[in-house]
C-alpha cells in the first residue's frame, strides 16, 4: 500500500478555513474507488481547498471553480514555471546535453499558445478524425478476435492500450511492427513505480523513439500526420524540428493516456450495469450519448496550473507562485451543475461536461478520442456476450495528474 506524502507547513497566506488534508497521489479511498471518493470530497471539503500533502497545493473540485480557472490563463497559467525562469534554467544546462522536449502547446499560454496549437487543430479536425473510422473498426475487431474465445481478459492490456497505440502508429506513419516497443514506452511513461519521478529525461526518451521518423517525413512526405505537420506554418514561420518533437511527445503521452483511461472506466461501468449493456445492445444509436455521459461520469484528468498573479478562486485568495490542481472528475460530479451527478443518464445535457478541459487548452484530440470510443463500444457490444467484472481481480488505479485505470478484468464465459 502506498504511503501518504509528508505534509508541509502551511504558508502564512493560507487561511485555516481553506485547509483540507488530501493526498491526490496516495489517498487510499481515492485509489480504491476514485469517483466515489471525489463525490465524498464534494460533500465534505471546500470547492477550492489547500492541502499540505504533495508539497502543498491548492485543489479545485467544484464545477464553477474549475471551469472558471480553465478560462483564466492570465491568472492560472499552464506554464508551470514562469517563461523567464525556464530560459534562465536552460542557459545553465551543459551545451552537449540533449534537448528536453516541452509539451507544447499544453504548457504555454496565449498568445504563443494560439500559434503553436493551430497546426494541431488542423491535423486533428473532425474530418481528419472521421477518416480513421474504418481503420479503428478493423483494429477493434482484431483485438476482440484475439480474446473472444478465452471468455475473459484483462481489458487494459488486451484492448485499451493496443488500440490507441496502433492508431497512433498508423496515423503518424510509424511502423506497426514497433507496437511492442511503444507499448513498453507507454507503460514506462504512464505507470511509473510509486514515488518515482521520471523527470524530463523520459520526454527525451519518447522523442528519441520518434526522431528518425520525424526527420524522414521532413525530407520525404507521405500520407500521414507527421508529413502534414511538416507542411504547416507556425505563426507564419516554417515548421521546425524542435516544434515537431514537442508535438510528437505531447500527442504520444496525452493522447494515449486519455483514451486508455476513458475506455477503462466505461468498460468497468458497463460490466457493473448489465441493464445498460442490454439497452445499448438493443439500440446502438444510444452509444454516442452514452460515450458523452461516460466521459462526464468518469472524468479523470487533473490539469496543473501555476498561479501567475494574485487571484481569487472560489472562496479564497491564491497568491502568485501557488500551485493549483484542477480535478475535472470533481467538477463533473458537482450537483450544483448536474442533477443527481452520480446517476448515469444519457438524457441529460451532454455538452456541458469538462472531461476534455475547457478554455484555450480544450483537448485538441477530442474528435479522434470520441471516434475511438464510439467504435470500440459498438464493436464490443455487438460481438462480445454480456461481460461482467471478474470478482477475483478487482480493478486497480493510480492517481496524480490523471486518475488512471491500471487493470480491469472482465469475463463473459
N, C-alpha and C positions, 0 to 999 in steps of 0.2 A: 504493500500500500504506500502511495506517495506521501511524503511528509509535507505539511504546510510550510510555506516560506516564513522566514523570521519576520516579525513585524518591525517596522521602523518607527522612530519617534515622530509624533505629529508636529508639522511645522506650525509656527505661531499664527499664520493667517487662516488656518483651517478651524472653523468653529466646531465645538463639540457636537452640535446637532447634526453635522454633516458626516460624522464618523460612523461607519458600519463595517464590521470585521468580515471580510470576504476574500478568499483566495481564488482568483479566476483561473489559476492553473490547477490547483490541487484540492479544492473544496470537495470533500467526499460525497456529499449529496449531489453536487453537480456531475461528478464522474459516474454516479450510479444511475441517475435519471436526469439528464441535462435540462429538459424543458419543464419538467415538474419543478425542479429547483428554481428556474427562472420565474415561474409563476409564484412560487413562495416568496421570492425576493421582492416581487412587485407588491406583495401584501405587507411585508414587514420592514422594508428598507425605504429610504427616500428615493425618489425617482432619479435623483443625481446624488451620489454619496462619495465619500473619500474613504478608502481602505488603507490600513497600514501595511497590508501584505503586498508582495510583489514589488517591493521598493517604494511603496506609497504611490497611489494613483487615484484619480477620480474615475468613477464609473457611472455612465448614464444608462438607465434601463427603461425609462418611460418613452412612449412613442413621440410625444410632442417634443421632449427634450432632445432625443436622438435626431429626429427629423430637423429640428432647429439647428443643431450643431453641424449636421451634414451640409447645410446650406449657408454656412458662415465661415468659408475658408480663410478669410482675413483674420478671424479671431481664433479659429480652431484649425490649425494648419496640418496638412498631410506630410509636410517636410518635418521629420522627427527631430532634426537638428536645424537651426537657422542656416540658410544658404551660405552666409558669410563664414560661419563656423565650419561648414563642410569644406569650403575652399581652403581654409587655413589648415584643416586636418590633412587634406590631400597634398598640400605642399610639404608636409612633414614625412610623407611616405618615401621610402627609397625609390630612386629613379628606375631601378630594374624590377620593382615589384609589379606583378601583373595587375592590369586594370580590374577594379571591382565594379561589376555592373550595378547600376541603380535601377530600381523597379519603377522606371518612368512609364506612364505618367501618374501612377497612383501615389508617388512620393513627392510630387511637386504640386504647386497651386497655380491658379490662374494669375496672370495671363500666359505664363510659359506653358502651363498645363494644356491650354486650349490648342496651341500649335502642335504639341507633341501627340496629343490624343487624336487629332483629326485624321491622320493616315490610318490609325487602327479602326476608327469608326467606319471608314470606307471599306476596309478589308473584312469587317465583321458586320456588314449591313444585313438586314433581314433577307434580302435577295441572295447574298452570298451564303448565309446560313441555310436557306432552303435548298440551295444547290447540293448540299451534303446529305439530303434526306435519304436517297436510295442507298448511299454508302453506309449510313448509320444503321438503317434497317438490316442490311446484309450482315453487318458486324454483329448486331444484336442477335440475329438468328444463329450465327455461327457459335456465339458464346452459349446460347441456350442449348444448341445441339450437343455441346461438349459436356453438359451436366444433366440433361433431362432424364436420361436412363438411370442415373445414380439415385434419384429420389431425394436428393438433398445437396446442399452446397454451402460453403462459406461465401456469402454473396459478394462481399467487398473484393476479395482476391480473385474470385471466379468471373465476376461480371463488371462490377462498378469501377475497378481500376483499369482492366484491359480495354474497355470500350472507349473512354475518352482519350486514353493514351494512344490507341491506334488511330482514332480520328485525328488527333494532334499530328501524329507522324505523317499521315496521308495528306492532310491539308497543307502541311508545311513542305511536302515533297521529300520527307526523310524516309530512309529505307525501313520498311516494316520488319525486316529481319533483325533490327536493333530493339525490338519490343522488349526483350528480356532486360537489356541494359537500361532502357528508360524506366521500366517498372522498378528496377532496383534503385534508380535515382529518385523516383517518386517516393519510395519508402524512406530513403535517407533524408530527403528534404521535409517530408510531411510527418514522419513518425520518429523523431529523434528520441534517444533514450531519456528517461526522466531526469531533469536537472541539467541536461546537456544543451548548451547554446552553440549551435554550429557556426555562428558568426558569418561575416561577409564572404569567407572563402568558399562556402557552399554555393554562393551565387556564381563565383568564378568557375566552379566545377560544372555547374549546369551550362554556363556559356561555352566552356571548353568542349562539352559534348556536342554542341551545335555549331561551333565556329567554322568547321570545314565546309559544311553545307551552306551556311550563311554566305561565306566567301564565294562558293561555287555559283550561287544564284546571282551574285553581283555580276559575274562575268558571263554566265550562260543562263538566261532566263528560261523558265519553264511555266507550266500552268499550275502554280501553287502560290501560297500566301507569301512566302519569302520573296519570290520573284516580283509579286505585285507590290510589296512594300518597298523594294528597291527602286521601283519606278515612280514612287511618290515623292513629293517635296515636303520638307518640314519648314513651315513658315517662310516659304519661298526659296529655301536653300535645298540643294540636293541631299538625298539620304546619305548618312554616314555609317560606318561600321559600328561606332560606339552606340548610336541610337538603335541600330538593328540588334545589337547584343542586348540592350536594355529591353526592347520589345520581346525578344525571344524568351528571355529568362522570366519576364513578367507573365507571359502567356502560358509558359510551362507550369509555373508554380500556382498562379492564381486560378487559371482556367481549369486545370485538372483537379485541384483541391475542391473547388466549388461544386463541380458536377458529381464527383465521387461521394461527397457527403450528402448532397441533395438526394441522390439515389438511395443511399444507405438508410436515411431517416424515413423516406417514403416506403421503401420495401418493408421495413420494420412495421410501420403503421398498418400497411395492408395485411401483413401477417397477423396482426393483433385484431383486425376488424374484418372478419370474413364476410359480413353483410355488405361492406363497402366493395370488397373484391367482387362479390356476386353482382352488385349493381353495375359496376364498371364493365364487367364481362358481358352483361346483358345489354348495356348501352354504351359502347365505346365513345360515343360523341361527348360523353361527360369528361373524358380524360383530360383535355386542355384545362378545364376548370378545376379538376382535381389536382393537376400539377401546380396551379397557382395557389390553391389552398394548402397544399403540402409545403410549398415554399414559405407561406406565411406562418403556418402552424409550427414549422420546424426550421425557422431561420437559424443561422449558425455562425455568421461572420461577425468578428469583433474588431472593427477598424480602430486603429490607434491615431490619436491626434495630439499635437503639441499646442498648448495654449500660447498663441503668438502675441497676445496683448491681454491685459486685464479685461475680463468679460464675465457677465452674469449668465448662468445656465441653471434652469430650474429655480431652486430657492437659494442658491449660494453664489458667492463671488469667487471666481477662479483667478489665479494670478499668473502673469506671464511666466512661462517656463514649466508650469504644471503639466502633467501627463493626463490624458483623458481617453478612456476606453469606451467605445460606443457599442453596447450589446444589442445587436439587431434582434436577437432572439427575445429579449425582454420587450423591446419596442413592439414587436408583432404579437405579443401576448398581453398587451396592455388593454384592460377592459374599458378605459376611457376612450379608446379608439375603436375597439372591436367588441361587439356584443358576444358574450359567452366565448371568450377567446380560446379556451381550452377545447371547445367543441369544434369538430371538423364539419364545415358547412360550405358546400360548393355553390350555394345560392347567395352568399354574402358579396359585398363589393370586393372584387378580387384584384383591383388595380391599385389599391392604396397601401399595400404592404411595402416594406423596405428591405426585403430579402436580398435584393441586388443593390442596396445602398440608395443614395439619393444625392441631389445636388450635382456639382460638376464631376464627381467621381462615380456616378452610377455605372454599374458594370458594363463594360464595352462588349463583353462576350455573352450577354444575356440572351440574345436571339438564338445563338448556337446552342447554349445550355438548354433552353426550352425545347428545341427540336430534339436534342438527345434524350431529354426526359420524356417527352411525349412518345417518342418512338420506342424507347425501351419498355415503358409501361404497357403500351399497346401490344408489343410482341410477347412480353411475359404473360399478360393476361389472356392472350389468345392461344398461347402454346403450352403453358405450364398448367398442371392441375392446381387446385387451391393450395396455396402454401401457408405454412404456419411457422412460428419460431420453434427452434429446437430447444426443449426445456433443459437439456444437459449442457447447453452452451449459450448462456445469456449474452446479449450484446455488450460490447465494451467500447469505451470512449476515451478520448483525451481532450484537453482544453488548453487554450491560450488565445492567440489571435483568431482562432477558429475553434468552434465546438465540433470536434471531429469524431466520426464513426470509425473505430478500428476493426470491428468484426460484427457481422450479423449472420448467424447460422439459421438457415431456413430448411424446412422439409416439406415434401409433397408426396411422400410414399404412402 
